[in-house]
Amino acid sequence: MAKDIRQKALQEELRELVGVVGTGPLVDLLLERSFELRATDVHFDPKENGLRVRLRVDGMLHDVVDLPEEMRSHVISRLKLMANMDITERRFAQDGHFSNTVMKQSRDIRLGCAPTIYGERLVLRLMPDVSSFNTFEELGLEPDQVEVLEGHVRIPYGVILSVGPVGSGKSTTMYACLRLLNEPTKSLVTIEDPVERRLPGVNQMQVDSKIQFGFVEALRGVLRQDPDVMMVGEIRDPETAHIGVRAGLTGVTVLSTLHASDSVSTIDVFREFGVPPMFIGDSLQAIISQRLLRKACPHCLETYHPDASSAALLKLSADEADSVELSRGTGCDACFQTGYLGRTGVFEILGVDYEVRDAILKDKAPAELMELARSKGMKTLEERATLKVLRGETTVEEMHRVLTTFPG
């Protein structure tokens, strides 16, 4: 089936196979179709009388099939066996992984299960296709942002952070930075949980809590191995933050991610971690705040003039609103009736120069840092998203949904 496989076709295909083929072929087909649909996750949710199967596509969950009760335990056991998990243990949460060959390439799948009142719930995380989203342009950065970010990434020391909520594409951005720096003359090491993309020429390490090999232990070990570039999957605690900052101060390029609402609030997170302002200012090179916006489906696209509320959100005057045409999808089989197909990133880049560094040293509040950054030409997430809406790449509704749901 072609890559633009439709939701209804998938639902009908799976329903026809239930009760006809064995559990193995059914699971294999579901995984194959999930990759074809660009799904990032597959959810197997137990119900009182069966198993609900959903795919997460473009950040949203979609129902694909309800499996009967008699198939529930067989499907769960099949997947747990593939991931080398204990199928007899149903009381505790477990994690596992396996590889699946699809579309002539091997794709990694992470699996987690946990008990519920109706039985085990299981979620598969489908690791991304290594051939996609490798450049800044593919991610959705504007040309001026690409120039700024490349300049900061190529500085041979310091910390570059990508910040945002879960599922905003932070790791993908860090991989794009890593690819830019992947040269034979440099030693590149990653510390991840889990390893999401396998990169030739890069030494990739995976932390393992079962043997007390976490980010801190891995960081300490890597720093004794003469690295030029380190990518740390996520800064989660004060100790990781302190070690990463010190590494950036000693001539190592450190790439990492962090949960923060925008670029300037990242400074407050480091302050809460107890990192001295001098170390924050001297180590940080750039902070990238980002979100993912669903793109308007090209198969059911229509144009329209914005109403008063949309014009207000886009900061358009009445005359401008009359002359502007926005785009939106009306919903079709190609986009699961959502009006959206695919996603693009929207970014805010704070470069840490002398003035920003001085403001950090003086413990300036986030609002003051934001005002300073904007005075120096930084465009906010809202401004960049507005540009994508006006170009017809996404919609006003999507911009409002994504940029108003993550608390600061």
C-alpha positions as CSV (number, residue, x, y, z in Angstrom):
1,M,0.0,0.0,0.0
2,A,1.3,3.5,-0.8
3,K,2.7,5.9,1.8
4,D,-0.5,7.9,1.7
5,I,-2.5,5.0,3.1
6,R,-5.9,6.2,4.4
7,Q,-7.3,5.8,7.8
8,K,-10.5,4.1,6.6
9,A,-8.6,1.7,4.4
10,L,-6.4,0.7,7.4
11,Q,-9.4,0.2,9.7
12,E,-11.1,-1.9,7.1
13,E,-8.0,-3.9,6.4
14,L,-7.4,-4.7,10.0
15,R,-11.0,-5.6,10.7
16,E,-11.0,-8.0,7.8
17,L,-7.9,-9.7,9.1
18,V,-9.1,-10.0,12.7
19,G,-10.1,-13.6,13.3
20,V,-8.7,-14.7,9.9
21,V,-4.9,-14.5,10.4
22,G,-2.8,-15.2,13.4
23,T,-1.6,-12.7,16.0
24,G,1.9,-12.6,14.4
25,P,0.8,-11.5,10.9
26,L,-1.7,-9.0,12.4
27,V,0.9,-7.3,14.6
28,D,3.5,-7.2,11.7
29,L,0.9,-5.6,9.4
30,L,0.0,-3.0,12.1
31,L,3.6,-2.1,12.6
32,E,4.2,-1.8,8.8
33,R,1.2,0.4,8.3
34,S,2.1,2.5,11.4
35,F,5.5,3.4,9.8
36,E,3.9,4.1,6.5
37,L,1.5,6.6,8.2
38,R,4.5,8.3,9.9
39,A,3.1,7.4,13.3
40,T,5.3,8.1,16.3
41,D,3.5,5.9,18.8
42,V,1.1,2.9,18.9
43,H,-1.2,2.6,21.9
44,F,-2.7,-0.7,23.0
45,D,-5.3,0.2,25.7
46,P,-7.2,-2.6,27.4
47,K,-10.9,-2.3,27.8
48,E,-13.4,-4.4,29.7
49,N,-14.2,-6.4,26.6
50,G,-11.2,-6.0,24.3
51,L,-8.2,-4.0,23.2
52,R,-8.3,-0.5,21.8
53,V,-5.5,0.3,19.2
54,R,-4.6,3.8,18.4
55,L,-1.9,5.6,16.4
56,R,-0.4,8.9,17.2
57,V,0.1,10.8,13.9
58,D,1.2,14.5,13.8
59,G,0.8,14.6,17.6
60,M,-2.8,13.4,17.7
61,L,-4.1,9.9,18.6
62,H,-6.5,8.2,16.1
63,D,-8.5,5.0,16.6
64,V,-7.7,2.3,14.0
65,V,-9.2,-0.9,15.4
66,D,-10.8,-2.5,18.5
67,L,-9.6,-6.1,19.0
68,P,-11.8,-8.7,20.6
69,E,-11.2,-9.8,24.2
70,E,-9.9,-13.2,23.1
71,M,-7.1,-11.6,21.1
72,R,-6.0,-9.2,23.9
73,S,-3.6,-11.4,25.8
74,H,-2.1,-12.9,22.6
75,V,-1.3,-9.5,21.1
76,I,0.3,-8.2,24.3
77,S,2.3,-11.4,24.8
78,R,3.5,-11.3,21.1
79,L,4.8,-7.8,21.5
80,K,6.4,-8.4,24.9
81,L,8.2,-11.5,23.4
82,M,9.5,-9.4,20.5
83,A,10.9,-6.9,23.1
84,N,12.5,-9.7,25.2
85,M,10.2,-8.9,28.2
86,D,8.9,-11.2,30.8
87,I,5.4,-12.3,29.6
88,T,4.6,-13.9,32.9
89,E,5.0,-10.6,34.9
90,R,1.9,-8.6,34.7
91,R,2.0,-6.7,38.1
92,F,4.8,-4.2,37.4
93,A,5.8,-1.8,34.6
94,Q,8.4,-3.1,32.1
95,D,10.5,-1.6,29.3
96,G,11.9,-3.2,26.3
97,H,12.9,-2.6,22.7
98,F,13.2,-4.4,19.3
99,S,14.0,-3.7,15.7
100,N,11.6,-4.1,12.8
101,T,12.6,-4.2,9.2
102,V,10.2,-2.1,7.2
103,M,10.5,-0.3,3.8
104,K,14.0,-1.8,3.3
105,Q,15.4,-0.3,6.5
106,S,15.7,-1.4,10.1
107,R,13.6,0.8,12.5
108,D,13.9,0.7,16.3
109,I,10.8,0.3,18.5
110,R,10.7,1.1,22.2
111,L,8.0,-0.6,24.3
112,G,6.6,0.1,27.7
113,C,3.9,-1.7,29.5
114,A,2.1,-1.2,32.8
115,P,-0.9,-2.8,34.6
116,T,-4.4,-1.3,34.5
117,I,-7.7,-2.5,36.0
118,Y,-8.5,-4.3,32.7
119,G,-5.1,-5.8,32.1
120,E,-1.8,-4.6,30.7
121,R,-1.5,-1.4,28.7
122,L,1.2,-1.3,26.2
123,V,2.7,1.7,24.2
124,L,5.2,1.4,21.3
125,R,7.4,4.4,20.5
126,L,8.5,4.2,16.9
127,M,12.0,5.7,16.5
128,P,12.3,8.2,13.7
129,D,13.5,7.6,10.1
130,V,17.2,8.6,10.1
131,S,16.9,9.8,6.5
132,S,14.5,12.6,7.4
133,F,14.8,16.0,9.2
134,N,18.6,16.1,9.1
135,T,19.0,19.8,8.2
136,F,17.9,23.0,9.8
137,E,15.8,23.9,6.7
138,E,14.0,20.5,6.9
139,L,13.1,21.3,10.5
140,G,11.3,24.5,9.5
141,L,13.9,27.2,10.6
142,E,13.7,30.4,8.6
143,P,16.8,31.3,6.5
144,D,17.9,34.0,8.9
145,Q,17.6,31.6,11.8
146,V,19.7,29.0,10.0
147,E,22.5,31.5,9.6
148,V,22.4,32.5,13.2
149,L,22.2,29.0,14.6
150,E,25.0,27.6,12.3
151,G,27.2,30.4,13.6
152,H,26.6,29.5,17.2
153,V,26.9,25.7,16.6
154,R,30.3,26.1,14.9
155,I,31.9,27.9,17.9
156,P,34.2,25.2,19.4
157,Y,33.0,25.4,23.0
158,G,29.9,26.2,25.1
159,V,26.4,24.9,25.6
160,I,23.6,25.0,23.0
161,L,20.1,24.0,24.3
162,S,16.8,23.2,22.7
163,V,13.9,23.8,25.0
164,G,10.2,23.2,24.9
165,P,7.5,20.7,26.1
166,V,7.5,16.9,25.5
167,G,7.1,16.1,21.9
168,S,8.2,19.4,20.5
169,G,11.1,18.0,18.4
170,K,14.0,19.0,20.7
171,S,16.0,15.9,20.1
172,T,15.6,16.1,16.4
173,T,17.0,19.6,16.4
174,M,20.0,18.5,18.5
175,Y,20.6,15.7,16.0
176,A,20.7,18.3,13.2
177,C,23.3,20.3,15.1
178,L,25.3,17.1,15.7
179,R,25.2,16.2,12.0
180,L,26.6,19.7,11.2
181,L,29.5,19.0,13.5
182,N,30.2,15.4,12.5
183,E,33.6,15.7,10.9
184,P,36.5,13.2,10.9
185,T,38.7,15.6,12.8
186,K,36.3,15.7,15.8
187,S,35.4,13.3,18.6
188,L,31.6,13.2,19.0
189,V,29.8,11.4,21.8
190,T,26.2,11.2,22.7
191,I,24.5,10.2,26.0
192,E,20.9,9.3,25.4
193,D,17.8,7.6,26.9
194,P,17.1,6.0,24.5
195,V,19.3,6.3,21.4
196,E,16.8,7.6,18.8
197,R,19.0,7.9,15.7
198,R,22.1,6.0,14.8
199,L,24.7,8.2,13.3
200,P,27.9,6.9,11.6
201,G,31.0,8.5,13.0
202,V,29.4,9.3,16.4
203,N,30.0,7.3,19.6
204,Q,26.5,6.8,21.0
205,M,25.9,5.7,24.6
206,Q,22.6,4.7,26.3
207,V,22.0,5.2,30.0
208,D,20.7,2.3,32.0
209,S,19.1,3.0,35.4
210,K,19.1,-0.8,36.2
211,I,22.8,-0.7,36.6
212,Q,23.1,2.8,38.0
213,F,24.5,4.2,34.7
214,G,22.7,7.5,34.4
215,F,23.5,10.8,32.7
216,V,25.7,11.9,35.6
217,E,27.8,8.7,35.5
218,A,28.0,8.8,31.7
219,L,29.0,12.4,31.6
220,R,31.8,12.0,34.1
221,G,33.1,9.0,32.0
222,V,32.9,10.8,28.7
223,L,34.8,13.9,30.0
224,R,37.8,11.7,30.5
225,Q,37.7,10.5,26.9
226,D,38.8,13.7,25.1
227,P,35.5,14.7,23.5
228,D,35.1,17.7,21.2
229,V,31.3,17.5,21.0
230,M,28.9,15.9,23.5
231,M,25.2,15.5,23.1
232,V,23.4,14.9,26.4
233,G,19.8,13.7,25.8
234,E,18.3,15.8,28.5
235,I,19.3,18.0,31.4
236,R,17.0,16.7,34.2
237,D,18.7,17.6,37.5
238,P,21.2,20.0,39.1
239,E,24.2,17.7,38.9
240,T,23.8,17.1,35.1
241,A,23.4,20.9,34.7
242,H,26.6,21.7,36.6
243,I,28.7,19.1,34.8
244,G,27.4,20.1,31.4
245,V,28.0,23.8,32.1
246,R,31.6,23.1,33.3
247,A,32.2,21.0,30.2
248,G,31.1,23.9,28.0
249,L,33.5,26.2,29.9
250,T,36.5,23.9,29.3
251,G,36.4,23.8,25.5
252,V,33.7,21.2,24.7
253,T,30.6,21.8,22.6
254,V,27.7,20.6,24.6
255,L,24.3,20.0,23.0
256,S,21.3,19.2,25.1
257,T,17.6,19.6,25.7
258,L,15.6,21.0,28.7
259,H,12.0,21.5,29.6
260,A,11.2,25.2,29.6
261,S,8.5,27.4,28.2
262,D,10.7,29.7,26.2
263,S,14.3,30.8,25.6
264,V,14.6,33.3,28.4
265,S,12.9,31.2,31.1
266,T,15.7,28.6,30.6
267,I,18.0,30.9,32.5
268,D,15.6,30.6,35.5
269,V,15.7,26.8,35.3
270,F,19.5,26.9,35.5
271,R,19.3,29.3,38.5
272,E,16.9,26.9,40.2
273,F,19.5,24.2,39.6
274,G,21.9,26.3,41.6
275,V,24.3,27.0,38.7
276,P,26.1,30.4,39.4
277,P,25.1,33.2,37.1
278,M,28.7,33.6,36.0
279,F,28.8,30.0,34.8
280,I,25.4,30.3,33.0
281,G,26.5,33.4,31.2
282,D,29.9,32.2,30.2
283,S,28.9,28.7,29.1
284,L,25.7,29.3,27.1
285,Q,26.1,30.0,23.4
286,A,22.4,29.8,22.2
287,I,19.0,28.7,23.4
288,I,16.5,27.4,20.9
289,S,12.9,27.4,22.0
290,Q,10.6,25.4,19.8
291,R,7.2,23.9,19.1
292,L,5.7,21.7,16.3
293,L,2.8,22.9,14.3
294,R,0.6,20.7,12.1
295,K,0.6,21.7,8.5
296,A,-2.6,22.4,6.5
297,C,-3.4,19.3,4.4
298,P,-2.7,20.0,0.7
299,H,-5.3,17.5,-0.4
300,C,-8.3,19.4,1.0
301,L,-6.9,22.9,1.2
302,E,-9.2,26.0,1.0
303,T,-8.4,29.7,1.4
304,Y,-10.4,32.3,3.2
305,H,-10.2,35.8,4.7
306,P,-9.6,36.0,8.4
307,D,-12.4,37.0,10.7
308,A,-12.0,39.7,13.5
309,S,-10.7,37.3,16.1
310,S,-8.2,35.7,13.7
311,A,-7.0,39.1,12.6
312,A,-6.5,40.2,16.2
313,L,-4.4,37.1,16.9
314,L,-2.3,37.8,13.8
315,K,-2.1,41.5,14.6
316,L,-3.7,42.5,11.3
317,S,-5.6,45.7,10.7
318,A,-9.0,45.6,9.2
319,D,-7.6,46.6,5.8
320,E,-4.9,44.0,6.0
321,A,-7.4,41.3,6.9
322,D,-9.4,42.1,3.8
323,S,-6.4,41.6,1.6
324,V,-4.9,38.5,3.3
325,E,-5.9,35.0,2.4
326,L,-5.3,32.2,4.9
327,S,-5.3,28.5,4.3
328,R,-7.0,25.6,6.1
329,G,-7.8,21.9,5.4
330,T,-11.4,20.9,5.3
331,G,-10.7,17.3,6.2
332,C,-10.3,14.2,4.0
333,D,-9.2,10.6,4.2
334,A,-5.6,11.6,3.5
335,C,-5.4,13.6,6.8
336,F,-7.7,11.4,9.1
337,Q,-10.4,14.1,8.6
338,T,-8.4,16.6,10.6
339,G,-7.4,19.1,7.9
340,Y,-3.7,18.6,8.8
341,L,-1.0,16.5,7.3
342,G,2.6,16.6,8.5
343,R,4.3,19.0,10.9
344,T,6.8,21.8,10.8
345,G,8.8,23.4,13.6
346,V,8.6,27.0,14.8
347,F,11.6,28.4,16.6
348,E,12.8,31.2,18.8
349,I,16.6,31.6,19.0
350,L,18.4,33.5,21.8
351,G,22.0,34.0,21.1
352,V,24.1,34.8,24.2
353,D,26.3,37.7,23.3
354,Y,28.1,40.2,25.6
355,E,24.9,42.2,26.5
356,V,22.8,39.1,27.2
357,R,25.7,37.6,29.2
358,D,25.9,40.9,31.2
359,A,22.1,40.8,31.9
360,I,22.4,37.2,33.1
361,L,25.3,38.1,35.5
362,K,23.1,40.9,36.9
363,D,20.3,38.4,37.5
364,K,17.8,40.2,35.3
365,A,14.3,38.9,35.2
366,P,13.0,36.9,32.2
367,A,10.9,39.8,31.1
368,E,13.9,42.0,31.0
369,L,15.9,39.4,29.2
370,M,13.1,39.0,26.6
371,E,13.0,42.8,26.1
372,L,16.7,42.9,25.5
373,A,16.7,39.9,23.1
374,R,13.9,41.4,21.1
375,S,15.6,44.8,20.9
376,K,18.5,42.9,19.4
377,G,16.3,41.4,16.7
378,M,15.1,38.1,18.1
379,K,11.7,37.1,16.8
380,T,9.4,35.2,19.3
381,L,7.7,31.9,18.8
382,E,4.4,33.8,18.2
383,E,6.0,36.0,15.5
384,R,7.5,33.1,13.7
385,A,4.2,31.1,13.9
386,T,2.3,34.1,12.5
387,L,4.6,34.2,9.5
388,K,3.9,30.5,8.8
389,V,0.1,31.2,9.1
390,L,0.3,34.1,6.7
391,R,2.2,31.9,4.2
392,G,-0.5,29.3,4.4
393,E,1.7,26.6,5.9
394,T,-0.5,26.2,9.0
395,T,-3.7,27.6,10.5
396,V,-4.7,30.2,13.1
397,E,-6.3,27.5,15.1
398,E,-3.2,25.4,15.2
399,M,-1.1,28.4,16.2
400,H,-3.5,29.1,19.0
401,R,-3.6,25.5,20.2
402,V,0.1,25.0,20.3
403,L,1.2,28.3,21.7
404,T,-1.3,28.7,24.4
405,T,-1.3,25.2,26.0
406,F,2.1,25.0,27.6
407,P,2.4,26.9,30.9
408,G,5.3,29.2,31.5
